[in-house]
Amino acid sequence: MKLRFLCPERRRWLMQDVDAAAYTQQQLQDIAARALSSGDTSSAIRLAGSSLECAELLLLTHRQANTGTVAAFQASSGLLSRALEANGSRVLACQVVGGSIATLQGIDADSETVEHIRLACLTLLSTLHDGDRQPRTHLTGHRQGRSLGASQ
């Protein structure tokens, strides 16, 4: 994904320290969830975006493709999309979900993690449904030709 929420210095530090990246991701996710629940959508967007960026570093830079990291990435992506939607940015929320699904589909992982990735993608798609369960159709950034239901 091409989102940048972390400052360059912090990003470089987290790229070098897997433990710091994991700790920071969880802390940012927790604080973002509290900000969103209190109605502070601007802070929630910034914090959830930073959490998502940390989770992406864990998956791609540190190659921590396991069920826990996939779950953290999915949770941060869902949180960011909910915060964007609460802020009135429905199209951006859909783009975040689409980009997150594309990122997850590009991960080379063992069979247990692949199944978790499939479920994470389906969960992210469910964040794009209205209360009447009608899917929104302006999802962008997804990879063409890959079915979420297909086993790998």
Secondary structure, 3 states (H helix, E strand, C coil): CCCCCCCHHHHHHHHHCHHHHHHHHHHHHHHHHHHHHCCCHHHHHHHHHHHHHHHHHHHHHCCCCCHHHHHHHHHHHHHHHHHHHHCCCHHHHHHHHHHHHHHHHCCCCCHHHHHHHHHHHHHHHHCCECCCCCECCCCCCCCCCCCCCCCC
